[in-house]
Amino acid sequence: MAALPVDRSPDSTLAFLRAGYRFIGERCDRYGSDAFQTRILLTPTICLRGRSAAALFYDPERFQRRNAMPLRVQRTLTGRGGVQGLDGPAHADRKAMFMSIMTPDNIRRLGQLFDDEWRTRIAAWEAAGPVRLYDETGRLLTRVVCAWAGVPLSTSQVDSRTVELHAMIEGPAVAGPRHWRGLLARRRAERWIGDLIERARVGTHQAPPGSALQVIAEHRDAQGSLLPRRIAAVELLNVLRPVVAVDRYVTFAALALHDHPAWRQRVRDSDEATGQFVQEVRRYYPFFPSAAARVRRSFDWEGHHFPRGRRVLLDLYGTNHHPTLWPEPELFRPERFAGRRVDPFELIPQGGGDFFTGHRCAGEWITIDLMKRAVTNLTSAMAYDVPPQDLTLDLRQMPCLPPSGMTLTAVRRTN
């Protein structure tokens, strides 16, 4: 039995925070292995990358999500008790609840709301002078997803709720004030949505039929019980927050159009090219760095031993940049997706495996649809200039974003 390579540091938490998205991949390259052992937050951890590692990681017979995610992530990003930390029948029941919302009609309706709001905002952007695309898209998506999900949101609340949702997204991988802001934002948001769940249940707020609010407020588990108020709030936020997080992908798409201007005409001319471009944005740019699980029962894989209870991290970013899967992975080449059928364990920015039975993000179809619409709007509905600014991506920063937030000037409507 071959021993896994062991990282030299007695604890790699600080190294992980310093290296960011490249932490696992750099060490895999150093050790000549797509698996190694280390300690993170003083916990023994096996780190993996690659397609075969992803297929292993999403095997529910070998891994579980219970107690896998660090508490700091649960207390900011995902919420405690949400679908991400469930296994077995409980996970299947909760995931089915989410997938019942992800119908083609619902996805189209959200996309149309997004398009309508974007077209409306162009006039304001024309008059505003410099526009920070990340900020504008975040507020736009907050308005749109709340309207779509049946969550009432006044104009005066848009900024504060967007700030809260962003704080939850940014809180897990930082220390100090930014992490504290994430904790506070999580408490405020769960209280806000919890109150709404209660009002929907007692009838003082009418949830739109088929909306995420109605589905989650009225969902009953296998025992016939409603979700506890706090858990229902966590799960409704697990609809709102990931949609707002698409603002990062929209920013990356605009950055890619700026860096690779030949693709502007290609995506204008072809829906197929738009799909290739969006997939390459999702592969190339950093989103979630990794996913966590625990070994359900001891087993051996490729000559390595995985003891029961061991925490395992799958490198999402590193798998999307693995040279055996993606030749010249550090080059932005949307044409790599031409005629390519990608299996569920190759392109995994939002997790791998099956949507309906596994832990792949339920909202991935929404992400792709919104990105396609954003690319179309950026190239066909408006024109703009990109002034000199800092557009570098620091992969040590998690989550990552250009410091300027992609500033646009001279925005004007084109159709």
N, C-alpha and C positions, 0 to 999 in steps of 0.2 A: 504494500500500500504506500503510494507516494505521498509525502507530507506536502501540504499546501505551503507555498512561500509565505514567509512571515515578514511583515513590515518591521523595520528596525526600531521604530519609535515605541516606547512603552505605552503611549496613548497618542492617537493621531487626530484628536479633535481639532486642535489648533492648526495642524497641517491641512486638514480637510477644509477648514474655513479660509486658510490662506490660498490654497490651490483652487478651491471652488469646483467648477464643473470638470476640471481636468484631474482631480485628485485620484480617482480610481484608474483612469486610463493611463496616466503617467506611470503609476506603479505597476500596472499590468505590463506595460512596455519594458519597464526596468527589470522585472522578474521573468520576462518571457513567458507569461502565463495569463490566461483570462480569468484567473481566480487567485486570491491571496487572503491571508488573515491579518487582522490588525485589531486595535481597540479604539472604539469611538464612544465618547462619554463614559469611558472606563468599562465599556461593555465589549466582550469578545465578539468580533464581527467578521464575517466572510464577505468579501467584495467580489462581484462577478460582472462580466460584460460579454456581449456577443449574442448571436442568434441562439445557439444551443443552450447558453446560460439562461436566456429569456424563456425558452421553452421549458426548461427545468423549473425556473422561478414561479411560473404560473401553473404549475402542477398542484392542484389542491390536495392531492394525496400525500405530498411531501412537504408542503408549506402551509402555514396559516398566518393570518394577519393580526390575530388577537395578541395584544401586548408587543407588537412589533414596532410600531411607530413611536418615536420619542415623544414624551409628554409635551415638550415645548412645541412640537408640530401640531399635536392635537389641540392644545390650548390656544393656538392662534389660527393656523391654516384650516384644518379639517373639522374641528370640533370633536368633543369626546362623545363616543357612542354612535358615530356616523357609519355609513355603509362601508367606508374604507377599512374599518377595523373588525369587520364581521367575517364569519366563516360558515360553511355548511348551509343547512336549511335557513338559518337566520339571514345569511347573506343573500341566498337565492330569493327569499321573499322580498327583502328590501331592494335588491337590484331589479326585480320584476316591477316594483313600484316605479322606479326611475325610468325603466325602459318603456313603460306604458305612456310616459309623457313624450318620448322621443319618436313620435309618429311622423311620417313624411309630411302630413298636413300641418302639424304643429311646427315642424322645422321650417317649412315654407312660410308660415305665418310670422314666425320670429324674423326670418330673413326679410320679409316685406316691410315689417315695422322698422328694421334696421335701415333698409334702403330709403324709406320715406323720411326717417329722421335725418339720415345723412344728407339727402337732397335739401331738406329744410335748413340744415345747419350751414350749407354752403353760402347762403346769403349773409349770415352772421359772420362767417369767416372772411368774406370779401370785405366787410366793413371793419374788421377787427385789427387789421395790421398783422404782425407776426402771430402765428398760431402754433402752439405746441401740440402736435398731433396726438401724442400719448395722453395728455390731459383731456383733450377734447373727446377722444374716442372713449376714454373711461367714463366720462359723464354721459356721453351718448348711449353707451351700452348699459349703464345703470338705469337710465330712463326706459330704454327699450325692454330690458329683461324684466323689470318690475311690471311694466304694462302687460307683457306677455304672460308672466307668471301669476297675474291677478293680485299683485302687491301694490296697494295705493301709495303714491309718492307725489307729494306736492313739489312745485318748482323750487320752493325755498329749501327743500330737503335734499335735492340732488347732489349738491357739493358735499355736504356732510356725510351722506351715505356712501358716496364714491370714495371719500377719504377713509371711511371705516373698512370698506371692502379691500381697498389697496393695502391698508395697514395689516390686515389679516394675511394677505398674500406675502407681504414683505417681512413679517415678523419671525418666522421659524429659524432662519439661518443667521440671525444677527443677535448681538448682545446689547445691553444698555437701553437707551431711550426708545430706539426703534422696536425692540422686542416688547417693551412695556406698552408702547402704543398699540401693538398687535393684540396684547392681552386685553387691554381696555376696550379696543374696538370689538373684539369677540364678545365680551360681556354685554356691551351696548347693543350689538346687533342681535344677539340671542334674545335679549329682553324685548327689543322692538318686534322681532318676528314671532316670538312666543305670545306676546299680547295679540298679535294679528291671528294666530292660530286659534286662540281662545275665542276671539270674536267670531271667527268663521264657524266654529263649532256650536256656539250658542245662538247663532243667527243674527247677531248685531252687525255683521259684515257679510255681504253676500259674495261668496267666492264664485268667479265666473266658471260655468260648467267646463270641465275638462282641463282647467288651469292647473298649474303645479300646486298652487295654494289649495285648491279643492282636493286634488289627488292625495296630497300628503296629509292634510288635516283630517281627511276621512279614511285614510288607510288603516286597515286592521290586520294584525299579524295572524299567524297560524292559530293562535289561541282565541282569536276574535276580539282582541283588545286594541284600542286606539294607541298610537305611539304616545309616550309621555310628552308633555308640552315641550320640554327642553330638547328632546330628541327630534321631535317634529320640526322645531326651529332650526336645529343643526342641519337637518336634511333639506329644508327649503333654502337655507343659505348655501347648501351644496349644489343648488341649482343656480342661484344668483351669482355667487362668487366666481365660479369657473367661467361663466359667460363674460363677466366684466374682465377677467384675466385675458380674454382674447385681445384686449387693447395692446398687449405686448406683441402678439403676432401681427396685428395690423401695423404697428410701428416697425417691426422687422420687415414686413412686406414693403413698406414705403422705403425703408433703407435699401432693400435689395433692388427695387426699381431705380433708386438713385445711383447705386453702385454698378448696376448692369442695365443701362438705359436701352439697349437693344431689345430687351424683353418687354418694354412698354408697348411697342407695336405688335409684338407676337401675341400678347395677351388680349390686345384690342381685337385682333383678327380671328382668334381661335379659342373656343371654350376648352378644347383639349390642352392647349398651351397654358391656359390659366390654371387648370388642374395640376399640370406638371410643376408650374411655378409655385403654387401653394404647397404642394408636397415637399418641394425642395426647401422652401422657407421653414417648414416644420422640421425637416431633417437637419438643416444646417445651423439654425440659430438656437440658442440655449433657452429651454423652458424649465421643466422640472429636472433637477440633476440626477435623482435616483429614487428608487422605491424600496420599501422595507418589508421584510417578512421574517417569520421564525420557522425553524425546522420542526415539522410536526412530529416526526419520529426519525430516529437515526437511519442513515442510508449512506451508500457509497456511490460516487458519480465520477466517471473518468479517472478512477484510481484515487480519488480524494474522499476523505470521510467527513460527513456532515453530522455532528452530534445533535441529538434532540435538544430543542430549546435555543439553539444558536441563532443569533440575529444575522440576517443576510441582507446585503444591499445590492440591488441590481443597478448598474450604471446605465441610465437611459440615454444621457448625452453621449457617453462613450460607445454605446451600441450603435447609435445613429451616426457615429463617426468611425466605425470599425473598418479598417482598410480591406478586410476580406469580404465584407458585405458591400462596401461603398468605395470603389476605386477612387483614388485622389479625393479623400473625404473632406479635405480642407478647401476644396474648390467648390464654388457655387455653380452647379450645373443642372438646371431643371430637366434638360433633355435626358438625363439618366432614367427618368421615369417614363419615357416614351415606350409604349408597348410592354412595360414591365408590370407584372402582377406581383404586388408585394404581399408576402404572407404575414400573419399576425404577430410574428416575433422578430421581424426585420426592422420595420419603422415603428418606433415605440415612444414618441415624445410624450404621449399621454397613457402609457402603459401598453402591455401586450396581451395576447390571448383573445378570448371570446367576449364580445360585448354583453351577451345575455347571461352567461353563466360565470364569467370570470371577473377579474378586477380591472379590466380595461375601462377607461373613463366613459361613462354613459353619454357624455356630451361631445364626444369627438366628432360625430357627424355635424353637430351644430357649429363646432369650431371651423371645420372645413368649409361649410356653407357660408358662414360669415366672412371668412377670409377671402373666398372667391368674390363675394359681393364687394368687399372693401377694395380689392385689386381692381375690379371693374369700375368702381366709383373713382378711384385715384387716377385711372388712365382714360376714362371715357366721359365721366360726368363733370370733371373739373380739371383745371390746369393750375400750376403753382410754380414758384421758384424755391430753390433750396439754398439759403444763404450759407456763408461759411459758419461752421459750428463744430462742436466736438461730437463726432459720431462713432468714436471708438467703442468697442465692446470689451469690458474688463471681465474676463471669465472667472475672476476671483470673487466677483460680486454675485450673490445669489439672493433673489432672482436678478437676472442681468437686464440692462437697458442702456441705450446710448445716453450719456449725461445730458444732452440737449433735449431729449424726449422727441427728437425729430421735428425741428422747427421749420414751418413753411411760411413763405411770404407771397404777396401778390396773388392770393387765391382768387380764381375767377371761374364762373360756371361756363361750361362748354356745350351743354345741351339741356 
